[in-house]
Amino acid sequence: MSDLRPYEALIDRLGTDLVPVRRLLPPWLRTAGWMLAVAAIAAVLLMHYGADPMLRRWAGTPDLGWAGMGAVITAITAAWAAFALGVPGRRASWAWLPLPGVLLWIGASGLGCLRTWIAPGTQIASMHQSADCLIFIISFSIPLSALLIVLLRRACPLRPVLTAVLIGLASAAASASLLEICHSFDAAATDLVTHALAVAMVVAVNAAMGGRLLSKA
C-alpha cells in the first residue's frame, strides 16, 4: 500500500498542471470563417474591376459561369473536408466530398474548348497572358493555404498528407474563382491548361509538405 502513495502524489501533481483544452469549432463553421477571408478578397477585386464584365461573359457563355460555380463549390467542400479530417474518428472518405464540384468545374471548363464562338467582351489568351493567370492562382493560393494550415494546426490531423492535398485543392479552387472577376479571356485550350497546371502545382506543393506543414513541432 505504501508503494501506491508516490504514484498518487505524481497523479495529483500532474493533474494540477493540466490546462483546459479549448474545444474546436465544428468543421462547417471553420470553413465559413475561411470563406469569409476569400469573400473579403473577392470584395476588393469587385470594387476594382466591377462585376459587369464577369456577368456579361457568363450571360453570353453560361459554361464559364458554371465553371466558376464549380470552382466555388470545390473550394468550400475541399476546405470542409480538410477541417473534417482534423476531427479524430472521421473517415478518410470525407476526402471525396469535393468530387462533384471538381467534376462540374472541369466539365464546364472543358465545354469552352468545344465552342465555336468567343465569349462576349473577351479574347483568346496568349501564352504570356496565360502565364499571368498561373501567377495569379499561385500567388493567391499561398496566403489562402497558409490560413488553412494555421486553422488546422490546432486539430493536428491524423492524415496530414491527405489533409494537405485538400488544403491545396481548396486554395487553388478559391483562387481560380477569384480569377473569374478579372479574367477577360475565353476558355481556350492554352488557358485551361495553364489553370490546370497552376492548380496541380499548388496541390502538389501542399501534398509534398503536408506532414511538416501540419505538424505542431
Z-matrix of the N, CA and C atoms (Angstrom, degrees):
N
C 1 1.451
C 2 1.524 1 111.49
N 3 1.336 2 115.19 1 -32.48
C 4 1.455 3 118.20 2 -178.46
C 5 1.525 4 111.90 3 -68.15
N 6 1.409 5 116.37 4 -23.78
C 7 1.456 6 119.73 5 179.89
C 8 1.522 7 112.35 6 -71.95
N 9 1.329 8 116.80 7 -20.12
C 10 1.451 9 119.81 8 -177.85
C 11 1.523 10 112.34 9 -76.92
N 12 1.297 11 116.23 10 -25.80
C 13 1.463 12 118.82 11 -174.11
C 14 1.530 13 113.40 12 -62.25
N 15 1.356 14 118.73 13 -44.19
C 16 1.472 15 116.85 14 177.55
C 17 1.527 16 112.77 15 -59.19
N 18 1.354 17 116.37 16 -38.46
C 19 1.459 18 119.08 17 178.76
C 20 1.526 19 111.20 18 -65.91
N 21 1.327 20 115.98 19 -40.42
C 22 1.462 21 119.33 20 178.43
C 23 1.529 22 110.75 21 -63.58
N 24 1.328 23 115.61 22 -39.63
C 25 1.467 24 119.56 23 178.35
C 26 1.527 25 111.02 24 -65.14
N 27 1.370 26 114.77 25 -38.94
C 28 1.465 27 118.74 26 178.84
C 29 1.527 28 110.81 27 -65.20
N 30 1.339 29 116.80 28 -42.42
C 31 1.466 30 120.60 29 179.19
C 32 1.518 31 110.58 30 -63.20
N 33 1.331 32 116.17 31 -42.80
C 34 1.465 33 119.42 32 178.39
C 35 1.516 34 111.36 33 -62.91
N 36 1.355 35 116.50 34 -39.64
C 37 1.458 36 120.32 35 -178.62
C 38 1.530 37 110.89 36 -68.42
N 39 1.330 38 116.11 37 -40.72
C 40 1.457 39 119.58 38 177.91
C 41 1.525 40 111.39 39 -67.54
N 42 1.327 41 115.87 40 -36.22
C 43 1.456 42 119.79 41 -179.27
C 44 1.510 43 113.11 42 -66.23
N 45 1.311 44 116.63 43 -31.97
C 46 1.468 45 119.03 44 -179.24
C 47 1.522 46 111.66 45 -73.24
N 48 1.341 47 117.85 46 -20.73
C 49 1.466 48 121.50 47 -178.90
C 50 1.523 49 113.34 48 -92.39
N 51 1.328 50 117.27 49 -2.73
C 52 1.458 51 119.58 50 -178.14
C 53 1.526 52 111.15 51 -69.70
N 54 1.310 53 115.36 52 138.53
C 55 1.461 54 121.60 53 177.64
C 56 1.528 55 108.19 54 -107.82
N 57 1.322 56 118.61 55 130.16
C 58 1.470 57 120.22 56 179.86
C 59 1.528 58 111.33 57 -58.06
N 60 1.321 59 115.96 58 136.08
C 61 1.466 60 121.92 59 179.57
C 62 1.522 61 109.28 60 -88.32
N 63 1.326 62 115.29 61 127.82
C 64 1.458 63 119.95 62 179.30
C 65 1.525 64 109.63 63 -75.43
N 66 1.310 65 117.11 64 126.90
C 67 1.458 66 122.33 65 -177.27
C 68 1.528 67 110.35 66 -67.10
N 69 1.335 68 115.04 67 135.72
C 70 1.456 69 119.87 68 178.38
C 71 1.522 70 110.66 69 -72.52
N 72 1.314 71 115.81 70 146.14
C 73 1.454 72 120.53 71 174.82
C 74 1.529 73 109.36 72 -68.77
N 75 1.332 74 119.04 73 155.78
C 76 1.467 75 121.01 74 177.64
C 77 1.525 76 111.33 75 -58.88
N 78 1.339 77 117.55 76 150.55
C 79 1.469 78 120.63 77 -178.68
C 80 1.529 79 113.54 78 -54.07
N 81 1.335 80 117.52 79 -39.61
C 82 1.466 81 119.21 80 -177.73
C 83 1.520 82 111.27 81 -65.90
N 84 1.336 83 116.46 82 -33.45
C 85 1.454 84 119.54 83 -178.58
C 86 1.527 85 110.98 84 -74.68
N 87 1.334 86 116.80 85 -37.29
C 88 1.466 87 119.59 86 176.10
C 89 1.530 88 110.55 87 -68.95
N 90 1.328 89 116.29 88 -34.56
C 91 1.460 90 119.66 89 174.77
C 92 1.524 91 110.53 90 -62.05
N 93 1.332 92 116.45 91 -43.01
C 94 1.462 93 120.64 92 178.82
C 95 1.523 94 111.03 93 -61.93
N 96 1.333 95 116.93 94 -37.83
C 97 1.468 96 120.17 95 178.08
C 98 1.521 97 111.78 96 -64.06
N 99 1.338 98 116.02 97 -42.30
C 100 1.465 99 119.41 98 178.18
C 101 1.524 100 110.94 99 -66.67
N 102 1.328 101 116.89 100 -39.55
C 103 1.457 102 120.51 101 179.51
C 104 1.524 103 111.65 102 -66.57
N 105 1.321 104 117.74 103 -26.18
C 106 1.466 105 119.90 104 174.52
C 107 1.525 106 110.70 105 -62.95
N 108 1.344 107 116.09 106 -37.66
C 109 1.460 108 119.80 107 176.85
C 110 1.529 109 110.21 108 -65.14
N 111 1.342 110 116.81 109 -41.87
C 112 1.465 111 120.64 110 177.08
C 113 1.531 112 110.11 111 -62.99
N 114 1.339 113 116.39 112 -42.20
C 115 1.466 114 120.74 113 179.82
C 116 1.519 115 111.34 114 -63.84
N 117 1.329 116 117.27 115 -35.11
C 118 1.465 117 120.63 116 178.27
C 119 1.532 118 110.76 117 -64.77
N 120 1.341 119 116.37 118 -41.20
C 121 1.469 120 119.74 119 176.86
C 122 1.517 121 110.25 120 -64.85
N 123 1.334 122 116.16 121 -41.62
C 124 1.470 123 120.58 122 178.88
C 125 1.526 124 110.75 123 -61.11
N 126 1.329 125 116.58 124 -39.58
C 127 1.464 126 120.20 125 -179.94
C 128 1.525 127 111.04 126 -63.05
N 129 1.331 128 116.31 127 -40.41
C 130 1.473 129 119.93 128 178.64
C 131 1.526 130 110.44 129 -64.92
N 132 1.339 131 116.93 130 -43.53
C 133 1.464 132 120.46 131 179.02
C 134 1.526 133 111.62 132 -64.72
N 135 1.323 134 116.45 133 -38.81
C 136 1.468 135 120.19 134 179.23
C 137 1.526 136 111.30 135 -66.52
N 138 1.329 137 116.51 136 -36.86
C 139 1.464 138 119.08 137 177.24
C 140 1.529 139 110.99 138 -64.55
N 141 1.326 140 115.77 139 -32.29
C 142 1.466 141 119.61 140 -178.05
C 143 1.529 142 112.41 141 -83.39
N 144 1.328 143 116.99 142 -44.18
C 145 1.471 144 120.74 143 -174.39
C 146 1.530 145 113.21 144 -100.62
N 147 1.322 146 117.40 145 -22.11
C 148 1.457 147 120.40 146 -175.42
C 149 1.523 148 111.16 147 79.48
N 150 1.319 149 116.04 148 162.48
C 151 1.468 150 120.89 149 -178.23
C 152 1.520 151 112.90 150 -95.37
N 153 1.342 152 118.03 151 -16.96
C 154 1.471 153 121.05 152 -173.85
C 155 1.526 154 113.79 153 -59.19
N 156 1.333 155 120.04 154 -47.45
C 157 1.471 156 118.73 155 -179.74
C 158 1.533 157 112.48 156 -59.24
N 159 1.319 158 117.02 157 -42.72
C 160 1.462 159 120.93 158 179.56
C 161 1.523 160 110.86 159 -64.12
N 162 1.331 161 117.18 160 -44.40
C 163 1.463 162 120.59 161 -178.84
C 164 1.519 163 111.70 162 -66.53
N 165 1.344 164 117.38 163 -35.18
C 166 1.470 165 120.27 164 176.87
C 167 1.527 166 110.95 165 -64.89
N 168 1.330 167 115.96 166 -41.50
C 169 1.463 168 118.98 167 178.27
C 170 1.524 169 110.34 168 -62.52
N 171 1.326 170 116.50 169 -45.08
C 172 1.461 171 120.51 170 -178.37
C 173 1.527 172 111.60 171 -65.99
N 174 1.338 173 116.98 172 -36.02
C 175 1.460 174 119.97 173 179.69
C 176 1.525 175 111.13 174 -67.97
N 177 1.334 176 116.45 175 -38.73
C 178 1.458 177 120.47 176 -178.94
C 179 1.513 178 113.24 177 -77.81
N 180 1.338 179 116.51 178 -32.75
C 181 1.469 180 121.67 179 179.94
C 182 1.531 181 108.37 180 -135.20
N 183 1.330 182 117.25 181 88.85
C 184 1.466 183 120.48 182 -175.15
C 185 1.518 184 114.26 183 -58.54
N 186 1.341 185 118.22 184 -24.04
C 187 1.468 186 119.11 185 -179.67
C 188 1.529 187 111.31 186 -61.51
N 189 1.350 188 117.10 187 -32.63
C 190 1.464 189 119.58 188 177.02
C 191 1.527 190 110.94 189 -66.63
N 192 1.333 191 115.98 190 -37.81
C 193 1.456 192 119.97 191 177.20
C 194 1.516 193 112.00 192 -65.64
N 195 1.342 194 115.95 193 -42.46
C 196 1.465 195 119.63 194 177.94
C 197 1.522 196 111.59 195 -65.17
N 198 1.315 197 116.79 196 -36.97
C 199 1.462 198 119.87 197 177.26
C 200 1.530 199 111.05 198 -63.80
N 201 1.336 200 115.64 199 -42.28
C 202 1.459 201 119.38 200 176.45
C 203 1.510 202 112.18 201 -62.75
N 204 1.352 203 116.41 202 -40.38
C 205 1.454 204 120.30 203 177.18
C 206 1.526 205 110.98 204 -64.10
N 207 1.341 206 116.27 205 -39.36
C 208 1.458 207 119.89 206 177.22
C 209 1.516 208 112.11 207 -62.12
N 210 1.341 209 116.64 208 -38.00
C 211 1.465 210 120.27 209 178.42
C 212 1.523 211 111.03 210 -65.88
N 213 1.327 212 117.05 211 -40.41
C 214 1.469 213 120.90 212 178.14
C 215 1.530 214 110.39 213 -64.30
N 216 1.331 215 117.03 214 -46.13
C 217 1.464 216 121.02 215 179.55
C 218 1.526 217 110.34 216 -61.57
N 219 1.330 218 116.30 217 -40.82
C 220 1.464 219 120.29 218 178.39
C 221 1.518 220 111.31 219 -62.48
N 222 1.326 221 117.02 220 -43.18
C 223 1.463 222 120.84 221 179.90
C 224 1.527 223 110.77 222 -60.74
N 225 1.338 224 116.64 223 -46.12
C 226 1.464 225 120.59 224 -177.89
C 227 1.524 226 111.34 225 -65.44
N 228 1.330 227 116.14 226 -49.40
C 229 1.467 228 119.57 227 -175.22
C 230 1.527 229 112.27 228 -70.78
N 231 1.337 230 118.00 229 -34.97
C 232 1.464 231 120.08 230 178.49
C 233 1.527 232 110.37 231 -67.48
N 234 1.329 233 117.03 232 -41.46
C 235 1.468 234 120.04 233 176.75
C 236 1.520 235 110.62 234 -64.29
N 237 1.342 236 117.06 235 -42.81
C 238 1.467 237 121.53 236 178.72
C 239 1.524 238 110.02 237 -60.24
N 240 1.345 239 117.38 238 -44.68
C 241 1.456 240 121.17 239 -179.91
C 242 1.527 241 110.97 240 -63.54
N 243 1.341 242 117.25 241 -38.86
C 244 1.461 243 120.60 242 178.45
C 245 1.523 244 110.95 243 -63.10
N 246 1.321 245 116.74 244 -44.54
C 247 1.465 246 119.67 245 178.36
C 248 1.530 247 110.90 246 -66.64
N 249 1.327 248 117.17 247 -36.23
C 250 1.470 249 120.42 248 179.50
C 251 1.526 250 110.80 249 -64.91
N 252 1.334 251 117.34 250 -39.14
C 253 1.459 252 120.52 251 179.90
C 254 1.528 253 111.91 252 -69.18
N 255 1.319 254 116.86 253 -15.45
C 256 1.454 255 120.25 254 175.79
C 257 1.516 256 113.25 255 -80.71
N 258 1.332 257 116.97 256 -5.52
C 259 1.463 258 121.75 257 178.20
C 260 1.523 259 108.69 258 -93.49
N 261 1.343 260 119.40 259 124.01
C 262 1.470 261 121.19 260 -179.22
C 263 1.532 262 111.38 261 -55.98
N 264 1.315 263 115.17 262 136.98
C 265 1.455 264 120.27 263 176.89
C 266 1.512 265 114.84 264 92.61
N 267 1.349 266 118.19 265 -10.06
C 268 1.451 267 120.23 266 179.09
C 269 1.528 268 109.77 267 -75.43
N 270 1.318 269 116.09 268 140.23
C 271 1.460 270 121.64 269 -177.77
C 272 1.534 271 112.01 270 -75.75
N 273 1.337 272 113.98 271 154.38
C 274 1.463 273 119.59 272 177.71
C 275 1.523 274 111.76 273 -67.11
N 276 1.323 275 117.20 274 -16.78
C 277 1.474 276 120.56 275 -179.95
C 278 1.525 277 112.43 276 -63.30
N 279 1.332 278 118.04 277 -14.80
C 280 1.460 279 120.78 278 174.46
C 281 1.526 280 110.71 279 -58.97
N 282 1.323 281 116.96 280 -24.04
C 283 1.457 282 120.78 281 -178.76
C 284 1.528 283 112.37 282 -64.97
N 285 1.348 284 117.34 283 -17.37
C 286 1.468 285 120.91 284 178.72
C 287 1.518 286 112.46 285 -83.13
N 288 1.310 287 117.97 286 -5.91
C 289 1.468 288 120.81 287 -176.87
C 290 1.532 289 113.33 288 -56.86
N 291 1.341 290 119.75 289 -39.40
C 292 1.477 291 118.85 290 -178.43
C 293 1.530 292 114.29 291 -75.50
N 294 1.342 293 118.84 292 -6.40
C 295 1.462 294 120.59 293 -172.16
C 296 1.533 295 114.13 294 -55.79
N 297 1.346 296 120.96 295 -47.01
C 298 1.476 297 119.37 296 179.06
C 299 1.527 298 112.65 297 -58.56
N 300 1.324 299 116.80 298 -42.34
C 301 1.458 300 119.79 299 178.70
C 302 1.517 301 111.99 300 -64.52
N 303 1.341 302 116.53 301 -40.22
C 304 1.468 303 120.50 302 179.00
C 305 1.526 304 110.37 303 -63.30
N 306 1.349 305 117.06 304 -42.64
C 307 1.465 306 120.47 305 179.99
C 308 1.529 307 111.19 306 -64.09
N 309 1.336 308 116.64 307 -40.83
C 310 1.460 309 120.10 308 177.05
C 311 1.520 310 110.71 309 -64.46
N 312 1.310 311 116.58 310 -43.67
C 313 1.473 312 122.86 311 -179.29
C 314 1.525 313 110.60 312 -60.88
N 315 1.339 314 116.09 313 -50.71
C 316 1.466 315 120.28 314 -178.08
C 317 1.526 316 110.90 315 -69.25
N 318 1.336 317 116.81 316 -44.84
C 319 1.458 318 120.37 317 -177.15
C 320 1.515 319 112.74 318 -62.46
N 321 1.334 320 116.02 319 -47.34
C 322 1.468 321 119.45 320 -179.77
C 323 1.520 322 111.40 321 -67.72
N 324 1.332 323 116.87 322 -35.42
C 325 1.470 324 119.34 323 177.76
C 326 1.519 325 110.51 324 -65.76
N 327 1.324 326 116.36 325 -39.00
C 328 1.460 327 120.02 326 -179.43
C 329 1.516 328 113.18 327 -66.60
N 330 1.342 329 117.01 328 -27.69
C 331 1.462 330 119.52 329 178.74
C 332 1.526 331 111.94 330 -62.11
N 333 1.333 332 116.40 331 -29.45
C 334 1.457 333 119.95 332 -179.93
C 335 1.523 334 112.68 333 -60.68
N 336 1.324 335 116.24 334 -31.70
C 337 1.464 336 119.74 335 179.92
C 338 1.532 337 111.55 336 -73.27
N 339 1.348 338 117.20 337 -19.16
C 340 1.458 339 120.85 338 -177.63
C 341 1.515 340 112.39 339 -92.68
N 342 1.327 341 117.29 340 -12.14
C 343 1.454 342 119.79 341 -179.73
C 344 1.519 343 110.94 342 -72.82
N 345 1.326 344 116.51 343 151.05
C 346 1.471 345 121.12 344 178.50
C 347 1.519 346 111.86 345 -103.57
N 348 1.362 347 117.14 346 -0.40
C 349 1.466 348 119.40 347 177.91
C 350 1.524 349 110.16 348 -122.19
N 351 1.305 350 116.11 349 161.18
C 352 1.459 351 122.72 350 -177.11
C 353 1.518 352 109.29 351 -95.30
N 354 1.308 353 116.17 352 141.91
C 355 1.460 354 120.65 353 178.16
C 356 1.526 355 109.83 354 -60.87
N 357 1.348 356 117.58 355 142.50
C 358 1.471 357 120.99 356 -178.99
C 359 1.521 358 112.12 357 -56.81
N 360 1.321 359 115.36 358 134.15
C 361 1.459 360 120.10 359 175.43
C 362 1.517 361 114.55 360 72.55
N 363 1.349 362 117.31 361 18.53
C 364 1.459 363 119.62 362 -179.14
C 365 1.523 364 110.07 363 -126.65
N 366 1.308 365 114.45 364 176.44
C 367 1.457 366 121.78 365 174.87
C 368 1.514 367 107.79 366 -143.67
N 369 1.312 368 117.03 367 170.78
C 370 1.457 369 121.28 368 176.14
C 371 1.525 370 108.59 369 -81.77
N 372 1.310 371 116.56 370 130.18
C 373 1.460 372 120.96 371 -176.59
C 374 1.520 373 111.10 372 -72.91
N 375 1.319 374 115.50 373 138.63
C 376 1.461 375 121.13 374 172.49
C 377 1.531 376 108.76 375 -78.79
N 378 1.324 377 117.22 376 172.47
C 379 1.464 378 120.47 377 179.37
C 380 1.531 379 110.27 378 -62.10
N 381 1.321 380 117.12 379 -38.53
C 382 1.472 381 120.04 380 179.23
C 383 1.522 382 110.61 381 -64.94
N 384 1.342 383 116.56 382 -43.01
C 385 1.460 384 120.28 383 179.67
C 386 1.521 385 111.48 384 -68.54
N 387 1.335 386 117.10 385 -35.54
C 388 1.464 387 120.26 386 175.84
C 389 1.524 388 110.59 387 -64.95
N 390 1.330 389 116.28 388 -35.87
C 391 1.473 390 120.05 389 177.06
C 392 1.522 391 110.75 390 -63.45
N 393 1.332 392 117.05 391 -34.46
C 394 1.463 393 120.45 392 176.63
C 395 1.531 394 110.28 393 -62.89
N 396 1.333 395 116.54 394 -37.64
C 397 1.469 396 120.42 395 177.60
C 398 1.528 397 110.50 396 -64.34
N 399 1.332 398 116.38 397 -40.55
C 400 1.469 399 120.66 398 178.00
C 401 1.523 400 110.56 399 -60.67
N 402 1.336 401 115.67 400 -45.20
C 403 1.465 402 120.25 401 179.72
C 404 1.525 403 110.52 402 -63.53
N 405 1.339 404 117.19 403 -39.65
C 406 1.460 405 121.37 404 179.63
C 407 1.524 406 110.03 405 -60.49
N 408 1.322 407 117.16 406 -50.82
C 409 1.470 408 120.55 407 -176.70
C 410 1.522 409 110.77 408 -62.68
N 411 1.320 410 116.91 409 -44.93
C 412 1.467 411 119.58 410 -179.41
C 413 1.529 412 110.88 411 -66.38
N 414 1.328 413 117.16 412 -42.30
C 415 1.473 414 120.59 413 -177.56
C 416 1.518 415 112.16 414 -62.66
N 417 1.335 416 117.34 415 -41.31
C 418 1.453 417 119.80 416 179.91
C 419 1.534 418 111.39 417 -78.42
N 420 1.330 419 116.84 418 -25.98
C 421 1.462 420 119.67 419 179.89
C 422 1.527 421 112.01 420 -69.28
N 423 1.327 422 116.92 421 -29.44
C 424 1.471 423 120.05 422 -177.29
C 425 1.534 424 111.44 423 -62.59
N 426 1.346 425 119.77 424 -55.31
C 427 1.471 426 118.21 425 179.67
C 428 1.526 427 112.85 426 -67.54
N 429 1.338 428 118.01 427 -33.75
C 430 1.462 429 119.91 428 179.23
C 431 1.525 430 110.79 429 -67.82
N 432 1.336 431 117.04 430 -38.39
C 433 1.474 432 120.39 431 175.36
C 434 1.525 433 110.51 432 -65.82
N 435 1.323 434 116.29 433 -43.02
C 436 1.464 435 120.26 434 -179.31
C 437 1.531 436 110.93 435 -60.91
N 438 1.332 437 116.52 436 -40.77
C 439 1.461 438 119.84 437 178.95
C 440 1.527 439 111.08 438 -64.13
N 441 1.321 440 117.00 439 -42.70
C 442 1.466 441 120.05 440 177.79
C 443 1.529 442 111.25 441 -62.76
N 444 1.328 443 116.28 442 -40.62
C 445 1.462 444 119.94 443 179.68
C 446 1.524 445 110.62 444 -62.64
N 447 1.324 446 116.94 445 -43.92
C 448 1.469 447 120.73 446 178.73
C 449 1.530 448 110.43 447 -60.64
N 450 1.325 449 116.02 448 -42.77
C 451 1.462 450 120.03 449 -179.04
C 452 1.527 451 112.42 450 -68.89
N 453 1.337 452 116.98 451 -26.06
C 454 1.464 453 120.81 452 -176.50
C 455 1.522 454 113.53 453 -94.94
N 456 1.310 455 117.87 454 -15.00
C 457 1.470 456 119.57 455 -176.59
C 458 1.522 457 112.60 456 -62.66
N 459 1.332 458 117.23 457 -34.12
C 460 1.470 459 119.64 458 178.67
C 461 1.521 460 111.47 459 -65.24
N 462 1.325 461 116.35 460 -30.51
C 463 1.454 462 119.98 461 -178.20
C 464 1.522 463 111.79 462 -77.88
N 465 1.332 464 118.32 463 -28.28
C 466 1.456 465 124.24 464 -179.74
C 467 1.533 466 110.58 465 53.01
N 468 1.325 467 118.41 466 70.93
C 469 1.471 468 121.81 467 -175.78
C 470 1.523 469 112.10 468 -58.12
N 471 1.335 470 116.48 469 143.57
C 472 1.454 471 122.06 470 179.13
C 473 1.524 472 111.45 471 -77.97
N 474 1.324 473 117.67 472 -16.10
C 475 1.477 474 122.55 473 176.68
C 476 1.532 475 107.96 474 -120.05
N 477 1.321 476 117.79 475 73.71
C 478 1.472 477 120.07 476 -171.62
C 479 1.524 478 113.90 477 -63.61
N 480 1.339 479 118.23 478 -36.93
C 481 1.463 480 119.53 479 -177.67
C 482 1.522 481 110.54 480 -69.72
N 483 1.334 482 117.05 481 -46.15
C 484 1.461 483 120.58 482 178.42
C 485 1.529 484 110.39 483 -61.96
N 486 1.314 485 116.09 484 -41.02
C 487 1.464 486 119.96 485 177.89
C 488 1.525 487 110.83 486 -64.22
N 489 1.332 488 116.65 487 -39.23
C 490 1.464 489 120.70 488 179.36
C 491 1.525 490 111.34 489 -66.68
N 492 1.341 491 117.49 490 -35.28
C 493 1.463 492 120.68 491 175.81
C 494 1.524 493 109.95 492 -61.28
N 495 1.324 494 116.53 493 -43.26
C 496 1.464 495 120.88 494 178.83
C 497 1.523 496 111.23 495 -66.46
N 498 1.328 497 117.09 496 -35.60
C 499 1.463 498 120.67 497 175.42
C 500 1.533 499 110.19 498 -61.29
N 501 1.334 500 115.63 499 -45.97
C 502 1.455 501 119.35 500 178.71
C 503 1.516 502 112.35 501 -62.89
N 504 1.339 503 116.30 502 -41.74
C 505 1.465 504 120.18 503 179.66
C 506 1.522 505 111.02 504 -64.97
N 507 1.336 506 116.95 505 -44.10
C 508 1.462 507 120.86 506 179.69
C 509 1.522 508 111.09 507 -62.35
N 510 1.313 509 116.89 508 -44.62
C 511 1.464 510 121.18 509 -177.77
C 512 1.525 511 111.79 510 -67.88
N 513 1.343 512 116.21 511 -42.53
C 514 1.461 513 119.89 512 179.65
C 515 1.522 514 111.08 513 -66.95
N 516 1.340 515 117.02 514 -40.45
C 517 1.463 516 120.46 515 179.01
C 518 1.525 517 110.86 516 -65.84
N 519 1.333 518 116.57 517 -41.24
C 520 1.462 519 119.67 518 177.65
C 521 1.523 520 110.70 519 -63.32
N 522 1.327 521 117.19 520 -40.62
C 523 1.465 522 120.91 521 179.45
C 524 1.524 523 110.98 522 -66.19
N 525 1.342 524 116.50 523 -38.77
C 526 1.460 525 119.92 524 178.10
C 527 1.523 526 111.46 525 -66.20
N 528 1.323 527 116.57 526 -36.09
C 529 1.465 528 119.33 527 177.30
C 530 1.526 529 110.88 528 -69.65
N 531 1.325 530 117.35 529 -35.28
C 532 1.469 531 120.53 530 175.66
C 533 1.527 532 111.01 531 -66.32
N 534 1.328 533 116.15 532 -33.77
C 535 1.459 534 120.55 533 179.14
C 536 1.524 535 111.40 534 -62.74
N 537 1.341 536 117.17 535 -28.03
C 538 1.464 537 120.68 536 -179.99
C 539 1.530 538 111.71 537 -58.39
N 540 1.326 539 116.64 538 -29.29
C 541 1.465 540 120.51 539 -177.04
C 542 1.525 541 111.07 540 -66.14
N 543 1.319 542 116.66 541 -36.05
C 544 1.467 543 120.01 542 -175.63
C 545 1.522 544 112.51 543 -119.18
N 546 1.323 545 117.05 544 14.21
C 547 1.458 546 121.30 545 -176.92
C 548 1.522 547 109.38 546 -89.22
N 549 1.308 548 117.79 547 115.22
C 550 1.465 549 121.12 548 -175.03
C 551 1.518 550 112.37 549 -109.65
N 552 1.347 551 116.06 550 28.11
C 553 1.460 552 119.71 551 -177.94
C 554 1.524 553 110.34 552 -123.06
N 555 1.333 554 114.69 553 150.45
C 556 1.453 555 120.31 554 178.11
C 557 1.534 556 109.40 555 -78.25
N 558 1.337 557 114.19 556 168.28
C 559 1.464 558 120.27 557 -174.74
C 560 1.523 559 111.30 558 -82.52
N 561 1.320 560 116.78 559 65.31
C 562 1.456 561 121.46 560 176.52
C 563 1.527 562 109.53 561 -78.24
N 564 1.329 563 115.26 562 162.41
C 565 1.457 564 120.06 563 -175.67
C 566 1.522 565 112.06 564 -59.41
N 567 1.341 566 117.54 565 -42.05
C 568 1.469 567 119.92 566 -178.75
C 569 1.522 568 111.56 567 -63.88
N 570 1.319 569 116.17 568 -39.54
C 571 1.461 570 120.38 569 179.56
C 572 1.519 571 110.96 570 -66.46
N 573 1.333 572 116.28 571 -43.65
C 574 1.469 573 119.86 572 -179.12
C 575 1.522 574 111.28 573 -66.67
N 576 1.326 575 117.03 574 -38.27
C 577 1.462 576 120.00 575 177.69
C 578 1.527 577 110.38 576 -63.28
N 579 1.328 578 116.12 577 -39.67
C 580 1.467 579 119.95 578 177.93
C 581 1.517 580 111.08 579 -63.43
N 582 1.334 581 116.80 580 -43.74
C 583 1.462 582 120.76 581 177.89
C 584 1.527 583 110.58 582 -61.20
N 585 1.337 584 115.63 583 -45.56
C 586 1.461 585 119.98 584 -179.83
C 587 1.526 586 110.98 585 -62.11
N 588 1.343 587 116.67 586 -39.22
C 589 1.459 588 120.89 587 178.20
C 590 1.523 589 111.02 588 -63.86
N 591 1.325 590 116.71 589 -42.19
C 592 1.465 591 120.48 590 179.67
C 593 1.523 592 110.82 591 -63.03
N 594 1.337 593 116.77 592 -45.14
C 595 1.463 594 120.78 593 179.27
C 596 1.524 595 110.26 594 -62.61
N 597 1.345 596 116.99 595 -44.48
C 598 1.456 597 120.95 596 -179.60
C 599 1.529 598 111.40 597 -62.33
N 600 1.323 599 117.26 598 -38.71
C 601 1.468 600 120.78 599 179.57
C 602 1.517 601 111.30 600 -65.83
N 603 1.332 602 116.15 601 -43.06
C 604 1.471 603 119.77 602 -179.97
C 605 1.524 604 110.58 603 -64.06
N 606 1.331 605 117.15 604 -45.07
C 607 1.465 606 121.36 605 179.94
C 608 1.526 607 110.35 606 -64.37
N 609 1.346 608 116.85 607 -43.45
C 610 1.462 609 120.54 608 -177.55
C 611 1.525 610 111.86 609 -64.17
N 612 1.327 611 117.09 610 -42.84
C 613 1.469 612 120.13 611 179.57
C 614 1.526 613 110.37 612 -63.82
N 615 1.320 614 117.27 613 -43.92
C 616 1.462 615 120.09 614 177.69
C 617 1.520 616 111.16 615 -62.50
N 618 1.339 617 117.32 616 -41.83
C 619 1.465 618 120.69 617 179.98
C 620 1.523 619 111.36 618 -64.60
N 621 1.334 620 116.55 619 -42.17
C 622 1.460 621 120.81 620 -178.27
C 623 1.527 622 112.15 621 -64.74
N 624 1.338 623 115.96 622 -32.10
C 625 1.467 624 120.17 623 -176.95
C 626 1.519 625 112.34 624 -105.21
N 627 1.338 626 116.06 625 9.84
C 628 1.461 627 120.09 626 -173.00
C 629 1.511 628 115.24 627 -53.46
N 630 1.319 629 117.79 628 -49.74
C 631 1.454 630 119.89 629 -177.15
C 632 1.514 631 113.25 630 -61.61
N 633 1.328 632 116.52 631 -40.30
C 634 1.472 633 119.68 632 -178.30
C 635 1.513 634 112.52 633 -78.08
N 636 1.336 635 117.16 634 -36.53
C 637 1.459 636 120.56 635 -177.94
C 638 1.526 637 111.83 636 -64.28
N 639 1.335 638 116.19 637 -36.83
C 640 1.459 639 119.71 638 -174.97
C 641 1.513 640 112.93 639 -99.03
N 642 1.333 641 116.65 640 9.24
C 643 1.453 642 120.61 641 178.31
C 644 1.514 643 109.86 642 -86.68
N 645 1.335 644 115.69 643 143.79
C 646 1.466 645 120.70 644 177.84
C 647 1.526 646 111.71 645 -81.17
N 648 1.296 647 115.71 646 -13.89
C 649 1.467 648 119.18 647 -176.76
C 650 1.521 649 111.70 648 -70.09
